[in-house]
Amino acid sequence: MTAITLAAPLAGWAMPLSEVPDPAFAQGLVGTGMAIDPTVSELRSPCDGTVLSIHRARHACTVRTASGAEILLHLGVDTVGLNGEGFTAHVQDGQSVKTGDRLISFDMDLVGSRAQSLVSMMVVVNDGYTVDGLSVDREIAAGDAAMTVHGGSGADAGLPAAAPDSGEDGDGETGERSVVLPIASGLHARPAAALVAATKAYPGTVTIHCRDRRANAKSVVALMGLGTMLGDRLTVRAAGPGAQDMAESIAVLIEGGLGDPVVSTVAAGAAAGAGSQAAPAAPPAAATPAQPAAEEEVGPPFAPGEEVLLKGTIAVPGQAVGAVVRRFRSIVRVVEQGAGPDIEEPRLRRALEQVVAGLAQSAQRMPEHAAIFQAHRELLDDPELLDGALADIRAGKSAEWSWQRTARLQADALAALADPRMAERAADLRDLEQQVLTALSGKGPDVGLAELPAGSIVLADEILPSDLAGVPDGRLAGIGMAHGGPTSHAVILAAALGVPTVVALGRQAERVPDGAPVVIDGNRGELLVFPPEDTLAATRTAVAARTARREENRLTSREDCRMADGTRIEVFANLGRVSDAPGAVVEGAEGCGLLRTEFLFLERQSAPTEDEQYQQYQQIADALEGRPLVIRTLDVGGDKPLSYLPLPKEENPVLGLRGVRVGLREPELLRAQIRAILRVKPAGVCRIMVPMIASPSELQAVRAMVDEERAKLGRAEPIELGAMIEVPAAALIADRIGAVADFLSIGTNDLTQYVLAMDRGNPHVAAQLDALHPGVLRLIRLAVMGAKTHDRVVAVCGGSASDPMAAPLLIGLGVTELSATPAVIADLKAFIRTLRMEDCRRVAEAALGTDSADEVRRLVAESWPAL
């Protein structure tokens, strides 16, 4: 038997595991060891050994010593929910390390502000080892002797963290059961420890299989090493006496969350991209109510005259001046004990019926956004919400307490997801939580923002869709949210109302007092509090002038767009739903250059039928009154998953199955869409545009489908087929793609993120993404030059087409069609009418010789000062 002394992996206050604010570690379920409250931001190896695994969230690492002891190093409590944000791994699985080698570094401020605790654990997680010599209850330096591990010989290296799945679990009696994982952060340390505790006493073997890997269910490290995620389909296999009963019981424990909150089967299925839903999850135990998080100290209100600039994220462009109306929600304290199930259950059911009736009324008030309120109705229909609340009520709790607890558990689990669209559905659940609590209180329906003073700028932790359902015109001038995201349902409604909106302002927004004068700038993502009078006056003047200029521009917006020298530039609209089309025509759109068809496919449980699609496309074509309609085929994958489309899990979905790749993988889905487009009348009004083309062969494959479906429908007229240039490779071989495409359209949003290697969904780099970077402009020029080989039209339908600063550059590079957001079309056409091709070419050529997007923007501003 050997003994190894482990060095402290961190500097800080060393403490026994019993003081850790996590019961799985405190009770020794994960393993034996100690904890450190760190004062440094680097985790170092406590011994010589081999890295068994770095967790996918980079918050934990396991090192195996020469004697075979597996040492789990876990940074912070509940840090798995950060999904890797704030952590950087410096080693990889299988790497040899020496004592003191750097394993993981972390942002102490970020992790400390968002995790339950920074206290970090060092524990031995495999059997056959004992620990003594714990150096605790004192300050410890990194590298100091921390504890001694006895046992093992090094002869048996043990199981790897997650082994390839051979499908073999031994001889004798076997059992098997599949289950969808309902835990938001996968099998991290706490649920893994609970699973090990449930299997250790079993005399046979239990393995968990996920995708093409398997793990010993009696090993915390092995389970964590699977890298599981919410919605993964797990197979539990047991071998030994009573194997089938064992597999069934372990599956039931997984369905119940293993001590973690469970996410509803609807949400888990959506996150998995699975075609079938999970078995119903057991409701969480009523003995562990969700407690409100401790309130962060945000400081006193800003003093009058104290000019403060708060930075957030752009959600809805525009500027406004107004007085603040605070709508921050205070924590609702509810009575826990109820009057008995016979009274509380009918109360909850009546409240739910009242909220359902309110959703129907909201849909009637905003029919163009009825799908949002229908999505809320579907959330209310989720059996996990009602079943969880009823379980608490039957345990003696009040309807308010039970509903609030269940809704918050589900919302918190959704908010922890890596996918921003799924995480933002947490706002919808919080909305429903408030509506049901209001109904239970006996009050009338919440009037939301309907009674605001005119010209109000609302500040809130998060505006909910129900708040915006009945806002009269002119009352709401702007919205600022401390939290929230730019694709939430509330933001979609704010955009429909034309209300400048900034999200993610942070908790400092709570310091802005009621009635404070502010300037909200949705173009920059800023909120200026207590601005000087001259700034307020100048902004009011600018807003008024812009409004007047826009009204003037609208008078000529429906005329063809020609530059000052007579050059024809077509200005189309980007559309995302049927209701967008009439407004786009009013604003002067000469057609639709990009119809994002995802609105038909997202947030539903099955794909739309061919007839459903045809009817929607025909309505848009009718609203455009014969103008061209360019329909982009389904662009999902990446940041847009579909619950009913079984796509494999990907480490980097943005570089995986997206756009045309999904269509070619799921040809029946693509063919149904092609048929629906081909049926639209008149026959020549529609064009088909294919996203994420990287080679001519992909477009040729789609053209073959189009020709086959056209023949089946008996349609003689051909249909134009275009390629989106979003991949740098496509820009470089635009001449080859142009040989098989009828037109090209540049999607600058994706092209920019690929060229600059910056994920546009990553908040740490998104602000640096600028399509006017000279590298992006050079690729656009290459694409235009390649298209000219075959005399193909080149359009731009990405975000740059809506940016007035980009217009002269794109035109100067040879783009002849811009497809923009409807709200900017009148102004964009008016500006283009002042331009001359000679000037545009000169400035564009100069821009190609700069070093940064900032230089390009300065160049444009100097050339056209009125911008």
Secondary structure, 3 states (H helix, E strand, C coil): CCEEEEECCCCEEEEEHHHCCCHHHHCCCCCEEEEEEECCCEEECCCCEEEEEECCCCCEEEEECCCCCEEEEECCECHHHHCCCCEEECCCCCCEECCCCEEEEECHHHHHHHCCECCEEEEECCCCCEEECCCCCEEECCCCEEEEEECCCCCCCCCCCCEECCCCCCCCCEEEEEEECCECCCCCHHHHHHHHHHHCCCCCEEEEEECCEEEECCCHHHHHHCCCCCCCEEEEEEECCCHHHHHHHHHHHHHCCCCCCECCHHHHHHHHCCCCCCCCCCCCCCCCCCCCCCCCCCCCCCCCCCCEEEECEEEECCEEEEEEEECCCCCCCCCCECCCHHHHHHHHHHHHHHHHHHHHHHHHHCHHHHHHHHHHHHHHCCHHHHHHHHHHHHCCECHHHHHHHHHHHHHHHHHCCCCHHHHHHHHHHHHHHHHHHHHHCCCCCCCCCCCCCCCEEEEECCCCHHHHCCCCCCCEEEEEECCCCCCCHHHHHHHHHCCCEEECCCHHHHHCCCCCEEEEECCCCEEEECCCHHHHHHHHHHHHHHHHHHHHHHHCCCCCCECCCCCECEEEEEECCCCHHHHHHHHCCCCEEEEEHHHHCCCCCCCCCHHHHHHHHHHHHHHCCCCCEEEECCCCECCECCCCCCCCCCCCHHHCCCCHHHHHHCHHHHHHHHHHHHCCCCCCCEEEEECCCCCHHHHHHHHHHHHHHHHHHCCCCCCCEEEEECCHHHHHCHHHHHCCCCEEEECHHHHHHHHHCCCCCCCCCHHHCCCCCHHHHHHHHHHHHHHHCCCCEEEECCHHHHCCCCHHHHHHHCCCEEEECHHHHHHHHHHHCCCCHHHHHHHHHHHHCCCCHHHHHHHHHHHCCCC
